[in-house]
Amino acid sequence: MTSANDRRSGRDRRTSGLLRVPFVRASTLLFDGGVPESAFIVNINVLGAYLACDEMPDLGRGAVVRFQPPGTENELELRGQVAWVNPRQQHPVHSLPPGFGLKFVSLSEHARGKIEEIVRDYAARQQLT
């Protein structure tokens, strides 16, 4: 059971980057031991991202995703592990396309800051702040 002190307020979640926001962006995906392939990021926060793809990776498989954040010329490179998969199914999970959740590992301060900026910008546009 969590106490009120253990839970973050909605505002804290938004300003900390914990709010998962829609973020459709072309990316390059490289699984450990694989070759680079194209994928789309569908949503993101500082904990991870959902990537749309047709081939379902094994749970726990390591991967790197690279994409260009808005307003920058440099790509971010984020390492993670496959946390869950959503194969093509009759009743898609939350209307998500087939794909998987990637849990980020070892985010740099720079990468975390860029993701927090993406979340803040979305929250501001939606008047969530």
C-alpha positions as CSV (number, residue, x, y, z in Angstrom):
1,M,0.0,0.0,0.0
2,T,1.4,3.4,-0.9
3,S,0.9,6.5,1.2
4,A,0.1,9.9,-0.1
5,N,3.7,10.9,0.6
6,D,4.9,8.0,-1.7
7,R,2.8,9.1,-4.7
8,R,3.7,12.0,-6.8
9,S,1.1,14.6,-7.6
10,G,-0.1,14.9,-11.2
11,R,1.9,18.2,-11.5
12,D,5.1,16.5,-10.1
13,R,4.7,13.7,-12.7
14,R,4.4,16.2,-15.5
15,T,7.3,18.4,-14.5
16,S,9.6,15.4,-13.7
17,G,9.1,13.7,-17.1
18,L,7.2,10.7,-15.6
19,L,4.1,11.5,-17.5
20,R,4.0,9.3,-20.7
21,V,3.1,11.5,-23.6
22,P,2.3,10.9,-27.3
23,F,5.5,11.4,-29.3
24,V,5.4,10.0,-32.8
25,R,8.9,10.1,-34.3
26,A,10.8,8.1,-36.8
27,S,13.7,6.3,-35.2
28,T,16.5,3.8,-35.8
29,L,16.3,0.7,-33.7
30,L,19.2,-1.6,-33.1
31,F,18.7,-4.8,-31.1
32,D,21.8,-6.4,-29.5
33,G,23.3,-8.6,-32.1
34,G,21.1,-7.3,-34.9
35,V,21.2,-4.8,-37.7
36,P,19.7,-1.3,-37.7
37,E,16.0,-1.1,-38.6
38,S,13.4,1.6,-38.9
39,A,10.7,1.9,-36.2
40,F,8.4,4.6,-34.9
41,I,8.4,5.9,-31.3
42,V,4.7,6.3,-30.3
43,N,5.0,7.6,-26.8
44,I,7.8,8.4,-24.3
45,N,8.8,9.5,-20.8
46,V,12.0,9.3,-18.8
47,L,11.3,5.6,-17.9
48,G,10.9,4.3,-21.4
49,A,9.2,4.5,-24.8
50,Y,6.7,2.5,-26.9
51,L,8.0,1.5,-30.3
52,A,5.8,0.4,-33.2
53,C,7.2,-2.5,-35.2
54,D,6.0,-5.7,-36.8
55,E,8.6,-8.1,-35.4
56,M,8.2,-8.8,-31.7
57,P,11.5,-9.0,-29.8
58,D,12.0,-11.3,-26.8
59,L,11.4,-9.9,-23.4
60,G,14.6,-8.6,-21.8
61,R,16.4,-8.2,-25.1
62,G,18.7,-5.1,-25.2
63,A,18.2,-2.4,-27.8
64,V,19.3,1.1,-28.7
65,V,16.9,3.6,-30.2
66,R,18.1,6.7,-32.0
67,F,16.0,9.7,-32.9
68,Q,16.2,13.4,-33.4
69,P,14.3,15.4,-30.7
70,P,12.3,18.5,-31.8
71,G,14.4,21.6,-32.4
72,T,17.8,19.8,-32.4
73,E,20.2,18.7,-35.1
74,N,21.8,15.9,-33.0
75,E,20.2,12.5,-32.4
76,L,19.6,11.1,-29.0
77,E,20.8,7.5,-28.5
78,L,18.9,5.7,-25.7
79,R,19.7,2.2,-24.4
80,G,17.0,0.0,-23.0
81,Q,15.5,-3.5,-22.5
82,V,12.3,-4.8,-23.9
83,A,9.8,-4.7,-21.0
84,W,6.6,-5.9,-22.7
85,V,5.3,-6.8,-26.1
86,N,2.0,-6.0,-27.9
87,P,1.7,-8.3,-31.0
88,R,-0.9,-7.8,-33.6
89,Q,-4.2,-8.8,-31.9
90,Q,-7.9,-8.5,-32.4
91,H,-8.3,-6.0,-29.5
92,P,-5.1,-3.8,-29.4
93,V,-3.9,-2.6,-26.1
94,H,-5.1,1.0,-25.7
95,S,-5.3,1.4,-29.5
96,L,-1.5,1.0,-29.8
97,P,-0.1,-0.4,-33.0
98,P,1.8,-3.7,-32.7
99,G,5.1,-3.1,-31.0
100,F,6.8,-3.1,-27.6
101,G,7.7,-1.2,-24.5
102,L,11.4,-0.3,-24.1
103,K,12.5,0.4,-20.5
104,F,15.4,2.8,-20.6
105,V,18.6,1.9,-18.7
106,S,21.4,4.3,-17.8
107,L,20.0,7.6,-19.2
108,S,22.5,10.3,-19.3
109,E,21.6,13.7,-17.7
110,H,21.5,15.2,-21.2
111,A,19.1,12.5,-22.5
112,R,16.9,12.8,-19.4
113,G,16.8,16.5,-19.8
114,K,15.7,16.2,-23.5
115,I,12.9,13.8,-22.6
116,E,11.7,16.0,-19.8
117,E,11.6,18.9,-22.2
118,I,9.4,16.8,-24.6
119,V,7.0,16.0,-21.7
120,R,6.9,19.6,-20.5
121,D,6.3,20.9,-24.1
122,Y,3.4,18.4,-24.6
123,A,1.9,19.2,-21.1
124,A,2.1,23.0,-21.9
125,R,0.4,22.5,-25.3
126,Q,-2.4,20.5,-23.6
127,Q,-2.6,22.9,-20.7
128,L,-1.7,20.2,-18.2
129,T,0.8,22.3,-16.2
